Amino acid sequence: MPPVLSLRHVALNVVDLAAAERFFVGVLGFREEWRPDPDNLYLISSNDNLALHRVAAISPGPGQLDHLGLVVRAPEEVDVWAAHLTAHGFPPDKPPRTHRDGARSLYVRGPEGIVVQIIH
C-alpha cells in the first residue's frame, strides 16, 4: 500500500455558514483561502484545508464525523487554548486532561455541534 503523508482536507456541511466562519476564523484562527460563491468557503491553517458548504438542512442524529483534531506543539498549549476558547464563549466540554499515553487534549463544541479536539 502506498504511504499517506497526512489528512490535508476536511469538508463539512453546515446550515449556518456565517456562524461556522466566525468560529473557525475568529476563534480557531483559520484564514480564508477561497470563497467561490456565497454557499462555499475554503479555509486554511498551516497546511490544512477546511471546506464549509452551506446546506438547507442536516439530517438529525449522529453524523459520520465524530470530531476534528487540531494538533498543538506542547501540552501547555492545550490549557492556553482552553482559556482562549472560554473567553470567546466556547468553553471546553470538560477541563483539559492528560491521557494514559501522555497526550493532553480538550474537546469543544462549535456551531451546529461540530466537535473540535485540541491535542498534543
Sequence and secondary structure as in RCSB ss.txt:
>XXXX:A:sequence
MPPVLSLRHVALNVVDLAAAERFFVGVLGFREEWRPDPDNLYLISSNDNLALHRVAAISPGPGQLDHLGLVVRAP
EEVDVWAAHLTAHGFPPDKPPRTHRDGARSLYVRGPEGIVVQIIH
>XXXX:A:secstr
        EEEEEES HHHHHIIIIIIT  EEEEEEETTEEEEEETTEEEEEEE S   SS  S   EEEE SSH
HHHHHHHHHHHHTT   SS  EE TTS EEEEEE GGG EEEEE 
